Amino acid sequence: MSFKENLKAELSYQDMLVKELAVKTGISRRTLDNYLRENPASPTAENAVKIALTP
C-alpha cells in the first residue's frame, strides 16, 4: 500500500477528518491534502512520524 492509501484507510478507521488530523499533528491541512490527492506528494520523515504517532 502507498502512503496515500494507508493514510486514507487510517483516517477512515479512526473516523477522523483531515482537519482534525491537522490540529492533532500540527501539519497544515493543505499539506495533508497534498498527501491524499491524485498524484500525492511524499511526506517528510518528520511529518510521517507525526502522523504515525497520532492517537
DSSP file (Angstrom, degrees, kcal/mol; ACC not computed):
  #  RESIDUE AA STRUCTURE BP1 BP2  ACC     N-H-->O    O-->H-N    N-H-->O    O-->H-N    TCO  KAPPA ALPHA  PHI   PSI    X-CA   Y-CA   Z-CA
    1    1 A M              0   0    0      0, 0.0     2,-0.1     0, 0.0     3,-0.0   0.000 360.0 360.0 360.0 145.4    0.0    0.0    0.0
    2    2 A S     >  -     0   0    0      1,-0.1     4,-2.6     4,-0.0     5,-0.2  -0.386 360.0-106.3 -82.2 166.4    1.1    3.5   -0.7
    3    3 A F  H  > S+     0   0    0      1,-0.2     4,-2.9     2,-0.2     5,-0.2   0.915 122.1  54.1 -57.6 -43.1    1.3    6.2    2.0
    4    4 A K  H  > S+     0   0    0      1,-0.2     4,-2.5     2,-0.2    -1,-0.2   0.928 110.1  45.4 -57.5 -48.2   -1.8    7.8    0.5
    5    5 A E  H  > S+     0   0    0      1,-0.2     4,-2.4     2,-0.2    -1,-0.2   0.898 114.0  49.2 -64.9 -41.0   -3.8    4.6    0.7
    6    6 A N  H  X S+     0   0    0     -4,-2.6     4,-2.5     2,-0.2    -2,-0.2   0.907 111.8  48.9 -64.0 -42.3   -2.6    3.9    4.3
    7    7 A L  H  X S+     0   0    0     -4,-2.9     4,-2.6     2,-0.2     5,-0.2   0.926 111.9  48.2 -65.3 -44.8   -3.4    7.5    5.3
    8    8 A K  H  X S+     0   0    0     -4,-2.5     4,-2.2    -5,-0.2    -2,-0.2   0.924 112.9  48.8 -60.3 -44.4   -6.9    7.2    3.8
    9    9 A A  H  X S+     0   0    0     -4,-2.4     4,-2.8     1,-0.2    -2,-0.2   0.909 112.5  47.6 -63.4 -42.8   -7.5    3.9    5.5
   10   10 A E  H  X S+     0   0    0     -4,-2.5     4,-2.8     2,-0.2    -1,-0.2   0.897 110.0  51.8 -68.1 -40.4   -6.4    5.1    8.9
   11   11 A L  H  X>S+     0   0    0     -4,-2.6     5,-2.6     2,-0.2     4,-0.6   0.917 113.7  45.5 -60.1 -42.4   -8.5    8.3    8.7
   12   12 A S  H ><5S+     0   0    0     -4,-2.2     3,-0.8    -5,-0.2    -2,-0.2   0.928 113.1  49.2 -65.8 -45.9  -11.5    6.1    7.9
   13   13 A Y  H 3<5S+     0   0    0     -4,-2.8    -2,-0.2     1,-0.3    -1,-0.2   0.898 116.0  42.6 -60.7 -42.1  -10.6    3.6   10.6
   14   14 A Q  H 3<5S-     0   0    0     -4,-2.8    -1,-0.3    -5,-0.2    -2,-0.2   0.534 106.1-129.9 -80.7  -6.5  -10.2    6.4   13.2
   15   15 A D  T <<5 +     0   0    0     -3,-0.8     2,-0.4    -4,-0.6    -3,-0.2   0.942  58.6 149.3  52.5  50.7  -13.3    8.1   11.8
   16   16 A M      < -     0   0    0     -5,-2.6    -1,-0.2    -6,-0.2     2,-0.2  -0.900  44.3-134.1-119.3 141.6  -11.2   11.3   11.6
   17   17 A L     >  -     0   0    0     -2,-0.4     4,-2.0    -3,-0.1     3,-0.3  -0.554  27.0-114.4 -87.4 158.1  -11.4   14.3    9.3
   18   18 A V  H  > S+     0   0    0      1,-0.2     4,-2.4     2,-0.2     5,-0.1   0.890 117.7  55.1 -58.9 -39.9   -8.3   15.7    7.6
   19   19 A K  H  > S+     0   0    0      1,-0.2     4,-1.8     2,-0.2    -1,-0.2   0.846 106.2  51.5 -66.1 -31.4   -8.8   19.0    9.6
   20   20 A E  H  > S+     0   0    0     -3,-0.3     4,-2.3     2,-0.2    -1,-0.2   0.904 109.9  49.0 -68.6 -41.0   -8.8   17.0   12.9
   21   21 A L  H  X S+     0   0    0     -4,-2.0     4,-2.3     1,-0.2     6,-0.4   0.886 107.9  55.5 -63.6 -38.4   -5.6   15.3   11.9
   22   22 A A  H  X S+     0   0    0     -4,-2.4     4,-2.2     1,-0.2     5,-0.5   0.918 109.6  45.8 -60.6 -43.8   -4.1   18.7   11.0
   23   23 A V  H  < S+     0   0    0     -4,-1.8    -2,-0.2     1,-0.2    -1,-0.2   0.924 114.5  47.6 -65.6 -44.1   -4.9   20.0   14.5
   24   24 A K  H  < S+     0   0    0     -4,-2.3    -2,-0.2     1,-0.2    -1,-0.2   0.832 122.8  32.7 -67.7 -33.1   -3.6   16.9   16.3
   25   25 A T  H  < S-     0   0    0     -4,-2.3    -1,-0.2     2,-0.2    -2,-0.2   0.696  97.5-126.4 -98.2 -21.4   -0.3   16.8   14.3
   26   26 A G     <  +     0   0    0     -4,-2.2     2,-0.4     1,-0.3    -3,-0.2   0.588  67.2 133.1  80.1  10.0    0.4   20.5   13.7
   27   27 A I        -     0   0    0     -5,-0.5    -1,-0.3    -6,-0.4    -2,-0.2  -0.796  64.4-106.6 -93.3 135.3    0.7   19.7    9.9
   28   28 A S     >  -     0   0    0     -2,-0.4     4,-2.2     1,-0.1     5,-0.2  -0.232  18.0-125.0 -63.2 149.6   -1.3   22.1    7.7
   29   29 A R  H  > S+     0   0    0      1,-0.2     4,-2.9     2,-0.2     5,-0.2   0.873 111.9  57.4 -61.2 -36.9   -4.5   20.8    6.1
   30   30 A R  H  > S+     0   0    0      2,-0.2     4,-1.8     1,-0.2    -1,-0.2   0.912 106.5  48.6 -61.0 -42.6   -3.1   21.8    2.7
   31   31 A T  H  > S+     0   0    0      2,-0.2     4,-1.3     1,-0.2    -2,-0.2   0.929 112.3  48.0 -64.1 -45.0    0.0   19.6    3.3
   32   32 A L  H  X S+     0   0    0     -4,-2.2     4,-0.9     1,-0.2     3,-0.4   0.903 109.3  53.7 -62.6 -40.2   -2.2   16.7    4.4
   33   33 A D  H >X S+     0   0    0     -4,-2.9     4,-0.8     1,-0.2     3,-0.6   0.867 103.7  57.0 -60.7 -35.6   -4.5   17.3    1.3
   34   34 A N  H 3< S+     0   0    0     -4,-1.8     7,-1.6     1,-0.2     3,-0.4   0.838 103.6  53.1 -64.2 -32.6   -1.4   17.1   -0.9
   35   35 A Y  H 3< S+     0   0    0     -4,-1.3    -1,-0.2    -3,-0.4    -2,-0.2   0.720 114.0  43.6 -72.0 -20.6   -0.6   13.6    0.6
   36   36 A L  H << S+     0   0    0     -4,-0.9    -2,-0.2    -3,-0.6    -1,-0.2   0.460  91.1 105.4-105.2  -3.3   -4.2   12.5   -0.4
   37   37 A R  S  < S-     0   0    0     -4,-0.8    -3,-0.0    -3,-0.4   -33,-0.0  -0.081  88.2 -90.0 -75.7 178.2   -4.5   13.9   -3.9
   38   38 A E  S    S+     0   0    0      1,-0.3    -1,-0.1     2,-0.0    -4,-0.0   0.907 126.5  28.0 -55.2 -49.7   -4.5   12.1   -7.2
   39   39 A N  S    S-     0   0    0     -5,-0.0    -1,-0.3     0, 0.0    -2,-0.1  -0.767  98.9-154.7-112.6  82.5   -0.7   12.5   -7.6
   40   40 A P        -     0   0    0      0, 0.0    -5,-0.2     0, 0.0     2,-0.2  -0.172  10.0-126.8 -69.0 148.4    0.3   12.7   -4.0
   41   41 A A        -     0   0    0     -7,-1.6    -4,-0.1   -10,-0.2   -37,-0.0  -0.572  31.0-112.2 -79.7 153.1    3.4   14.3   -2.6
   42   42 A S        -     0   0    0     -2,-0.2     2,-0.1     1,-0.1    -1,-0.0  -0.727  32.8-120.1 -87.0 137.7    5.6   12.2   -0.3
   43   43 A P        -     0   0    0      0, 0.0     2,-0.1     0, 0.0    -1,-0.1  -0.375  25.0-108.7 -74.0 154.8    5.7   13.3    3.3
   44   44 A T     >  -     0   0    0      1,-0.1     4,-2.5    -2,-0.1     5,-0.2  -0.395  33.4-109.1 -70.2 161.0    8.9   14.3    5.0
   45   45 A A  H  > S+     0   0    0      1,-0.2     4,-2.1     2,-0.2     5,-0.2   0.895 120.5  54.4 -58.9 -39.8   10.1   11.8    7.6
   46   46 A E  H  > S+     0   0    0      1,-0.2     4,-2.2     2,-0.2    -1,-0.2   0.921 110.6  44.3 -61.2 -46.1    9.2   14.2   10.3
   47   47 A N  H  > S+     0   0    0      2,-0.2     4,-2.4     1,-0.2     5,-0.2   0.880 110.5  54.8 -68.6 -37.6    5.6   14.5    9.1
   48   48 A A  H  X S+     0   0    0     -4,-2.5     4,-2.4     1,-0.2    -1,-0.2   0.904 110.0  47.3 -62.1 -40.3    5.3   10.8    8.6
   49   49 A V  H  X S+     0   0    0     -4,-2.1     4,-2.2     2,-0.2    -2,-0.2   0.913 109.9  52.6 -67.1 -43.1    6.3   10.2   12.2
   50   50 A K  H  < S+     0   0    0     -4,-2.2     4,-0.4     1,-0.2    -2,-0.2   0.919 112.9  44.8 -57.9 -44.1    3.9   12.9   13.5
   51   51 A I  H >< S+     0   0    0     -4,-2.4     3,-1.1     1,-0.2    -1,-0.2   0.917 112.4  51.3 -66.9 -43.6    1.1   11.2   11.6
   52   52 A A  H 3< S+     0   0    0     -4,-2.4    -1,-0.2     1,-0.2    -2,-0.2   0.840 111.1  48.2 -63.9 -33.3    2.1    7.7   12.8
   53   53 A L  T 3< S+     0   0    0     -4,-2.2    -1,-0.2    -5,-0.1    -2,-0.2   0.432  83.1 114.3 -89.5   1.0    2.2    8.8   16.4
   54   54 A T    <         0   0    0     -3,-1.1   -29,-0.1    -4,-0.4   -33,-0.0  -0.592 360.0 360.0 -75.8 125.3   -1.2   10.5   16.4
   55   55 A P              0   0    0      0, 0.0    -1,-0.1     0, 0.0    -4,-0.0   0.493 360.0 360.0 -72.1 360.0   -3.6    8.7   18.7
